[in-house]
Amino acid sequence: MSHSITIRRWRLELSQRAIHLVRQPDPNCPDCAGDGGYQVSEHGIADYDLCHCWSPNGYRIPLAPRRRNTDYGMPF
């Protein structure tokens, strides 16, 4: 289960093992109009290029592993 929150152009996703930070496309970018990419056709083949205003690769901040509880409440 993961939770996410968006603050301006940054999306923060919290999972069990890490926090992921991903920067979203610029909504005011004149090249892609906030879509993050644009259609390019070369030699009749349509392709999709990423815009310079963002990168789908983000940052991963690993969380410390949880300690295991070895005391199961057994009185012996």
C-alpha positions as CSV (number, residue, x, y, z in Angstrom):
1,M,0.0,0.0,0.0
2,S,1.4,3.4,-0.9
3,H,0.3,6.9,-0.2
4,S,1.1,10.0,-2.3
5,I,0.8,13.7,-2.0
6,T,1.5,16.4,-4.6
7,I,3.2,19.7,-3.6
8,R,3.5,22.0,-6.6
9,R,5.5,20.1,-9.2
10,W,6.7,17.4,-6.8
11,R,4.9,14.1,-6.1
12,L,5.9,12.3,-2.9
13,E,5.0,8.6,-2.6
14,L,5.4,6.7,0.6
15,S,5.8,2.9,0.4
16,Q,6.7,0.4,3.1
17,R,10.4,0.6,2.2
18,A,11.1,4.0,0.7
19,I,10.0,7.5,0.0
20,H,9.9,8.3,-3.8
21,L,10.2,11.9,-5.0
22,V,9.2,12.6,-8.6
23,R,9.1,16.0,-10.3
24,Q,6.1,16.5,-12.5
25,P,6.2,18.3,-15.9
26,D,6.1,22.1,-15.9
27,P,2.5,23.2,-16.7
28,N,3.9,26.5,-18.2
29,C,6.4,24.8,-20.5
30,P,6.0,26.2,-24.1
31,D,7.4,23.1,-25.7
32,C,5.1,20.4,-24.3
33,A,2.3,22.5,-22.7
34,G,2.5,20.6,-19.5
35,D,2.2,17.1,-21.0
36,G,5.8,16.1,-20.3
37,G,6.5,15.1,-23.9
38,Y,5.6,15.6,-27.5
39,Q,5.1,13.7,-30.7
40,V,8.0,13.4,-33.1
41,S,7.8,11.7,-36.4
42,E,10.8,10.6,-38.3
43,H,10.6,8.8,-41.7
44,G,6.9,8.3,-41.1
45,I,7.3,6.6,-37.7
46,A,5.6,8.3,-34.8
47,D,7.5,8.5,-31.6
48,Y,7.1,10.2,-28.2
49,D,10.1,12.2,-26.8
50,L,10.3,13.5,-23.3
51,C,10.5,17.2,-22.7
52,H,13.4,18.9,-21.1
53,C,11.2,20.3,-18.3
54,W,11.0,17.0,-16.4
55,S,12.4,13.6,-15.9
56,P,10.3,10.5,-15.0
57,N,13.3,9.3,-12.9
58,G,13.0,10.6,-9.4
59,Y,14.8,10.2,-6.1
60,R,14.4,7.2,-3.8
61,I,15.0,7.6,0.0
62,P,15.2,4.2,1.6
63,L,13.6,3.9,5.0
64,A,15.3,2.1,7.9
65,P,14.2,-1.5,8.3
66,R,11.7,-2.2,11.0
67,R,12.9,-4.0,14.0
68,R,11.4,-7.5,14.5
69,N,9.7,-8.1,17.8
70,T,11.1,-11.3,19.1
71,D,9.2,-11.0,22.3
72,Y,5.8,-12.6,21.5
73,G,4.4,-12.1,24.9
74,M,5.0,-15.6,26.0
75,P,5.6,-15.8,29.8
76,F,8.3,-18.6,29.6
